[in-house]
Amino acid sequence: MTTCRITVSAKVLTLLLVLMACGLSGCKGGAIPGLRTPDLALSTPAPLPGPGEAYPPGAGRAPPGVPVVPHANYTLDSGDRVRIIVFGQQNLSNVYTVSASGTVSFPLIGQVRARGLTAAELGRQVARRLRTQYIKDPKVTAEVVTYRPFYILGQVDRPGQYPYAQGLTVENAVAIAEGYTPRAKKRFVRLTRKFDGVMSTVMVPTDYPVQPGDTIYVLQRLF
């Protein structure tokens, strides 16, 4: 009888230790369905390096989704709104929205690929297409007017989609979502970002900068 009780107690203790370890590590891959934390991100010491800082020796390439992209290198995707100006052509100059298929519908030349391009690259592509058929030497500029939204889920009072603003951090995003719930983990969150076309998830501190299109997931603490 005593042996049976000891065996049951050992099993309960083991289960509790597993649950605690899972809570402390963020339960790899369990917070957001279909997403996975890269092994490299799990092995990188927290807190993660700030934007532009080098990773510790042996960490290899920075975990996907972590580096903050400078404004000039920001690549377009669905939901971004871009102002394209063709000098001397008022009927062509306008604000265009990147569609779900990653293109903008431009007069005369039709659908132009925007996904994965910077605003400057999109402007050059529009100029090239216009030059081949309609305008001898078009002067085209493009700039982002409205960035695509970010998403915040999990243990916040109002999870959902929100407009992006320059300089946004995870802490700011939580405030926009009206704060943490009583069960929220408050030191680190899961941040999901598209990196080289692949959605990747890493743990980041709450002062980490947010980018357009990011998904922030605030985890629930175990106790």
C-alpha positions, 0 to 999 in steps of 0.5 A: 500500500505504501509502495503504491502511494509513493508511486502515485506521488512520484507520477504526480510530482513528475507531471507537475514538473513537466507542466512548470517547465512547459509554462516557463519555456512558453510551450514550444509551438503550442500558443499559436496553431500552425506556428513553430518556434525555431530551435535557434530561437529557443537556444538564444539567451533571453533577452534577445539583442536589440535592433542592429546588435550582434548575436552571441558567438555560436548563436548563428544567424539571427532567429527569423522574425527578430531583426527590426527592418529599417524604414528604407528596407521595409517590404510591402505586403497585403494591407499596405497603402502606397502613394505612387506619383508619376510626375506630370501625370495627375491621372496616374498619381494616387494612393494604391492598396496592396491586395490580398494577392500582393499586387497593386492595380495601376492604370494603363499597366494593370496588376503590378507585383508589390509583395516583397518589394520596397516602396522604391523598388515598386516605384521603379517597377511601375516606371519600367512598365510605363516606359515600355508602352506609354511614357517615354521617360516617366519619373515615378516615386512611391512611399508608404502611406499606411502600414498594414495592421498588427495583431495581438492575441492571448491574455489581453483585455481586447485581442484583435487587429490594430493599426500600426504606428511608427515606434510601436513596441510590444508594451505599447501594443498591450496598452492599445489592447487595453492591458493584460488580463490577471493571468498574463505573463508580462516579461516576454511574449511570442512574436510572429513575423514573416521572414523571407516569406516564412512565418516564424515565431520567437520570444521577445521582451516587452520593450521590443519594437513591433513591425507591421503585420506582426502577431503578438501572443501574450501567454498565460502564466501557470500560477 
